[in-house]
Amino acid sequence: MRKMKKVLSVLLTVGMVATAFTGCGGNGSNSSGKTDSKDTNGDGKVKVGVVSMIENGAFTDMRDGIIDELKAQGYEDSQIEYKCAAGDSTALTTIVTNMTDGTYDMVFTIATPPTQAMVNTETDTPVFFCAVSAPVAAGVITDMDKPDKNATGTSNAIPVSDIIDFAQSVTPAKKVGIIYSGNEDNATNTAKQCEEYLDKTSVEYVEKTAPTSNDVESATNALVAEGVDMIFIPNDSIIQDGISTLTDICKEKKIPTYCSSATTVVSGCFATLAIDDKGIGKKTVDIAMDYVNGKKVEDIPAQVVGIDYCTVNKATMEVLGISEDNIKTDYEVKLIEN
């Protein structure tokens, strides 16, 4: 059972009565005697944690978006602590333990694994998650509109149907390949959504899993052998680690690859309808500011962030023999040159 939140007594002026602030409305005092709304745990020190499981282009941009916006809100470098588990679950456990010891005013978690780890501790420290694609399915919250686990934030719910429709308008396929690791809830959920949508559109598909990045090559070759003429890749850190192998094979075979992140396009995939990674970091901080300004976490709905633009890898586009005129979308097209 979650511990009761601390009740904070703040001496306002000599002779005035003490006023108690509880839960998310609590304020601490700084050295000048003025209350500081950012000190939400009332220990006199403002400290914010940021946690990621791995570092890649997307997660780095999200981290930068969070930190840049925290600074814009008046936080200083010395008040922000970033930790990355470098893909090590034991390291993640240590980081989470340290960030749930009551000394942090709030913690930002990037993507699903760190968010699950934080929420599962039932910490009193509020958690603001960034880019959890399926918060309810991942068990982070049970209701997007009424968060119930001292956590809320942003979801980059992958617009699977939009991406598939876009892909079919540019490079129509009769058989779609789907590749994911099977080790990440968000990626598995996205792959399932893709299958369900393809079932509705009567397009044949075949899926392969690659439990480690070393398995990406064999899984990709297996898809090619089964005659796929398009490949879809969810946001999956394991597949991302082996993405250059996948894209090299697909470019050689002239198979277009559609993904779920602009970062994966930068890595060599052909295209996607993308969410701005720095932008979703900023939006996550904006949500957290509602808490800092007095709202309870359970009264701050989690938000699904929509598509910002279409990202296309120019080099891959040219290898596939596709011209920019063939890119059919209502979104702004950003050509990545690498």
C-alpha positions in Angstrom: 0.0 0.0 0.0 1.4 3.4 -1.0 2.7 5.4 1.9 0.8 8.5 2.9 2.3 11.6 1.5 4.2 13.9 3.8 2.4 16.8 5.4 4.6 19.9 5.0 4.5 22.8 7.4 5.8 26.1 6.1 6.5 29.0 8.5 5.4 32.1 6.4 6.4 35.0 8.7 7.1 35.6 12.4 3.8 35.6 14.2 1.8 34.0 11.4 0.3 30.6 11.8 1.8 27.6 10.0 -0.1 26.4 7.0 -0.1 22.8 6.0 0.2 21.6 2.4 -0.3 18.0 1.5 0.4 15.8 -1.5 1.0 17.5 -4.8 0.2 20.9 -3.5 3.1 20.9 -1.1 5.7 23.7 -1.2 9.1 23.9 0.4 11.1 26.9 1.5 14.3 28.1 -0.2 17.2 29.8 1.6 15.6 33.3 1.3 12.5 32.0 3.2 10.3 32.2 0.2 8.3 29.1 -0.8 9.3 27.3 -3.9 6.5 25.5 -5.7 9.1 23.2 -7.5 10.1 21.7 -4.1 7.1 19.4 -4.1 8.4 16.9 -1.5 9.2 19.7 0.9 12.8 18.8 1.8 14.1 22.2 0.9 16.0 20.8 -2.2 14.6 20.7 -5.7 15.7 17.6 -7.5 14.4 16.0 -10.7 15.3 12.7 -12.1 15.3 11.6 -15.8 15.7 7.9 -16.6 16.2 5.9 -19.8 16.9 2.3 -20.5 19.1 2.8 -23.5 20.4 5.7 -25.6 19.5 6.0 -29.2 18.6 8.9 -31.4 15.0 9.1 -30.5 15.5 8.6 -26.7 18.4 11.2 -26.7 16.1 13.7 -28.4 13.4 13.0 -25.9 15.8 13.5 -23.0 17.0 16.8 -24.5 13.4 17.9 -25.0 12.7 17.2 -21.3 15.8 18.9 -20.0 15.5 21.9 -22.3 12.0 22.5 -21.2 12.8 22.0 -17.5 15.4 24.7 -17.9 12.9 26.9 -19.6 10.7 26.4 -16.5 13.5 27.6 -14.2 15.2 24.4 -13.2 19.1 24.5 -13.2 21.5 21.8 -14.4 22.4 21.1 -10.8 18.8 20.2 -10.0 18.4 17.7 -12.9 19.9 14.2 -12.8 19.9 12.0 -15.8 20.6 8.3 -15.6 20.8 5.7 -18.4 20.8 1.9 -17.6 22.7 1.2 -20.9 20.3 -1.7 -21.5 21.2 -3.4 -18.2 18.1 -4.4 -16.2 20.1 -4.7 -13.0 21.5 -1.2 -13.5 17.9 0.0 -14.1 16.8 -1.5 -10.8 19.6 0.4 -9.0 18.7 3.7 -10.7 15.0 3.3 -9.8 15.8 2.4 -6.2 17.9 5.5 -5.9 15.2 7.7 -7.5 12.4 6.4 -5.2 14.1 7.2 -1.9 12.1 10.3 -1.3 14.8 12.9 -2.3 13.4 13.5 -5.8 10.5 15.8 -6.4 9.5 14.0 -9.6 11.0 11.6 -12.1 10.7 11.5 -15.9 10.9 8.1 -17.5 11.6 7.7 -21.2 9.7 4.9 -22.9 8.2 1.8 -21.4 10.7 -0.3 -19.4 11.9 2.5 -17.0 8.2 3.6 -16.6 7.2 0.1 -15.6 10.1 -0.2 -13.3 9.2 3.1 -11.5 5.5 2.4 -11.3 6.0 -1.1 -10.0 7.8 0.2 -6.9 4.5 2.0 -5.9 6.7 5.1 -5.1 5.3 8.2 -3.6 7.5 10.1 -6.1 5.3 11.2 -9.0 6.3 9.7 -12.4 5.9 11.5 -15.7 6.4 9.1 -18.6 7.5 10.2 -22.0 6.6 8.2 -25.2 5.1 5.1 -23.7 3.2 3.9 -26.8 0.6 1.7 -24.9 0.4 2.9 -21.3 -2.7 0.8 -20.4 -1.5 -2.4 -22.1 1.9 -1.9 -20.4 0.3 -1.7 -17.0 1.6 1.8 -16.3 -1.9 3.2 -15.8 -5.4 1.7 -16.1 -7.1 4.8 -17.4 -5.7 7.4 -19.7 -8.1 10.1 -18.5 -7.8 9.2 -14.8 -4.3 7.9 -14.0 -4.3 5.8 -10.9 -0.7 4.8 -10.2 0.9 8.1 -9.3 2.0 8.3 -13.0 0.9 10.3 -16.0 2.5 11.6 -19.2 2.6 11.2 -22.9 2.0 8.4 -25.3 3.5 8.1 -28.7 0.8 5.6 -29.7 2.0 4.5 -33.1 -0.5 5.6 -35.8 -0.3 2.1 -37.4 -3.2 2.4 -39.7 -2.0 5.8 -41.0 1.5 4.5 -41.6 0.2 1.4 -43.5 -2.2 3.5 -45.6 0.6 5.9 -46.4 2.9 2.9 -47.3 0.3 1.4 -49.5 -0.2 4.7 -51.3 3.5 5.0 -52.1 4.6 1.4 -52.6 1.6 -0.9 -52.7 2.3 -4.3 -51.3 0.6 -7.7 -51.5 2.5 -9.2 -48.6 3.8 -7.3 -45.6 6.6 -8.4 -43.4 6.6 -7.5 -39.7 9.7 -7.8 -37.5 10.0 -7.2 -33.8 11.9 -8.6 -30.8 9.0 -10.0 -28.8 10.8 -8.7 -25.6 9.2 -5.2 -25.4 5.5 -4.8 -24.7 5.2 -1.6 -26.7 6.6 -3.2 -29.9 4.6 -6.3 -29.5 1.4 -4.2 -29.1 2.3 -2.2 -32.2 2.9 -5.4 -34.2 -0.4 -6.8 -33.1 -2.2 -3.6 -34.2 -0.5 -3.9 -37.6 -1.7 -7.4 -38.0 -5.2 -6.5 -37.0 -5.3 -3.6 -39.5 -3.9 -5.8 -42.3 -6.6 -8.4 -41.5 -9.2 -5.7 -42.1 -7.7 -4.6 -45.4 -7.2 -8.2 -46.5 -3.5 -7.8 -47.1 -1.4 -10.9 -46.5 1.4 -10.6 -43.9 4.1 -12.7 -42.2 5.9 -11.9 -38.9 9.3 -12.8 -37.6 10.8 -12.1 -34.2 14.4 -11.3 -33.5 15.0 -11.7 -29.7 18.4 -10.2 -29.9 20.0 -7.7 -32.4 22.2 -10.6 -33.6 18.9 -12.3 -34.8 17.8 -9.4 -37.0 19.8 -10.6 -40.0 18.3 -14.1 -40.0 14.8 -12.8 -39.3 15.0 -10.3 -42.2 16.3 -12.9 -44.6 13.4 -15.2 -43.5 10.9 -12.4 -44.4 12.6 -11.9 -47.8 12.5 -15.7 -48.4 8.8 -15.7 -47.8 8.3 -13.1 -50.5 7.3 -9.9 -48.6 7.3 -6.8 -50.7 7.2 -4.4 -47.8 8.5 -4.5 -44.2 7.0 -2.7 -41.1 9.1 -2.2 -38.0 7.6 -1.1 -34.6 9.6 1.0 -32.2 11.8 -1.7 -30.7 15.2 -1.0 -29.2 16.5 -4.5 -30.0 15.6 -4.2 -33.7 16.9 -0.7 -33.7 20.3 -2.0 -32.6 20.4 -4.2 -35.7 18.6 -1.9 -38.0 21.5 -1.2 -40.3 21.7 -4.9 -41.2 18.0 -5.0 -41.9 18.1 -1.9 -44.1 21.1 -3.1 -46.0 19.4 -6.3 -46.9 16.2 -4.6 -47.9 17.9 -2.0 -50.0 19.7 -4.7 -51.9 16.4 -6.5 -52.5 14.6 -3.2 -53.3 12.1 -3.8 -50.5 10.7 -0.6 -48.9 10.9 -0.4 -45.1 8.4 1.6 -43.1 9.0 2.2 -39.4 7.5 3.9 -36.3 10.2 6.5 -35.6 12.1 9.3 -37.4 15.2 7.9 -35.7 14.8 4.6 -37.6 14.4 6.5 -40.8 17.7 8.3 -40.1 19.2 4.8 -39.5 18.3 3.8 -43.1 14.6 2.9 -43.2 12.6 4.4 -46.0 9.8 6.4 -44.3 7.3 6.9 -41.5 4.7 9.3 -40.3 6.7 10.7 -37.3 6.2 12.2 -33.9 8.8 14.9 -33.0 10.9 13.3 -30.3 12.1 16.6 -28.7 8.6 17.9 -28.9 7.1 14.9 -27.0 9.8 15.5 -24.3 8.6 19.1 -24.0 5.0 18.1 -23.8 5.8 15.7 -21.0 7.3 18.5 -19.0 4.2 20.7 -19.7 2.1 18.0 -18.2 4.4 17.8 -15.1 4.0 21.6 -14.6 0.3 21.0 -13.9 1.5 18.9 -10.9 4.1 21.5 -9.8 1.4 24.1 -10.0 -0.9 22.2 -7.7 -2.9 19.5 -9.5 -2.9 15.9 -8.2 -1.4 13.4 -10.6 -4.7 11.5 -10.8 -6.3 14.7 -12.1 -3.8 15.1 -15.0 -4.9 12.9 -18.0 -2.2 11.2 -20.0 -2.0 12.5 -23.5 -1.6 10.8 -26.9 0.7 12.9 -29.1 -0.2 12.9 -32.8 1.8 12.9 -36.0 4.0 15.9 -36.7 5.4 15.2 -40.1 6.4 12.6 -42.7 10.1 11.6 -42.6 11.8 10.1 -45.7 15.3 8.8 -46.1 16.5 10.4 -49.3 19.3 7.9 -50.0 17.0 4.9 -49.4 14.3 6.5 -51.6 16.8 6.8 -54.4 18.0 3.2 -54.0 14.3 2.1 -54.3 13.9 4.2 -57.4 11.2 6.3 -55.8 10.9 10.1 -56.5 9.7 12.7 -54.0 6.7 13.2 -56.3 5.6 9.7 -55.3 5.3 10.6 -51.6 1.6 11.0 -51.1 0.7 12.5 -47.7 -1.0 15.5 -46.2 1.8 16.0 -43.8 5.0 18.1 -44.3 7.7 15.9 -45.8 11.1 16.0 -44.3 13.9 14.5 -46.4 16.7 13.0 -44.3 20.0 13.1 -46.1 22.7 10.8 -44.8 
